[in-house]
């Protein structure tokens, strides 16, 4: 997955807004880069740690000529994966289902809020009726449920093979 694919995947989870997703990815990368350059560790729980490591001066060989070359000390970026990341990649732990896009979740919560508001209104309307009507309305439902025949479990039969002809 490259950066543009990451932006598209993030946009799909954020209501299809690619500009916001691209900005979020750019800002995260920028924050990690700036922190690591300062020498700070960036630790993301369950994912890993980004850090700056110092390499000492050393002698190396040019592979083409075999000549010895002196290398100066330098700093390099390093990433250490977290335990959860390692376990998921190794197959020891399975990832859960990917979160559904926020757009669908928002409509579900709006629908749930509408249902709860409607339920409150109907409860308030029922509360004004006489208690005898409530009891009369509930009693037949209980009897009907009690009289409903229980389904019998179907017996499983396995097909038998015909004996082989000789």
Steps between C-alpha positions, in 0.01 A plus 500: 500500500643836402406845628217563252346160576528575872323833446221328304453234768491764774256711297268201469489480881455878535186552291689510169681831566836456324626851581461444874655153475798628298554783748482258794757265345731792414475647850571167672806439282620858563456467879688170509784640285541816708496308829754240385734771364496663846605165647163421659340157483154481345320209658161384367353235731444169323677623187861584579768756577672740261839619622836647400809277538863608486746291298864515598780579254623184330704355218314347207604351167406612152345185347615588146869555577545343844656827620457596870294813564465692826139594583412784738259458786140563399142492624241273343125459551381174651165332554437235764166322454279455807402164646146510361630592153747209510234254614253603229765472226615162634139374495481442876220757539219570254393853421140588568270620226595836354298787644208597282500843339396781734219600265306179563567517873366856513177397326460207737540723804256752354250220436550366853444848644183538295375161623572584863319835462202321344507240777494773765201664332306172480588417861370839611179447300450152647557630852192721469274199423332307779706221664223248427545549126875430535439176685237392248731576209791305648310189614395367155853533367635281779231234446559495125870448552435220748259321265736508202616142430868433550678381189632147522861445409528320170690173513807488283532196282805416301476342159641150485698373211369206305715188534756460224419242227741213454 
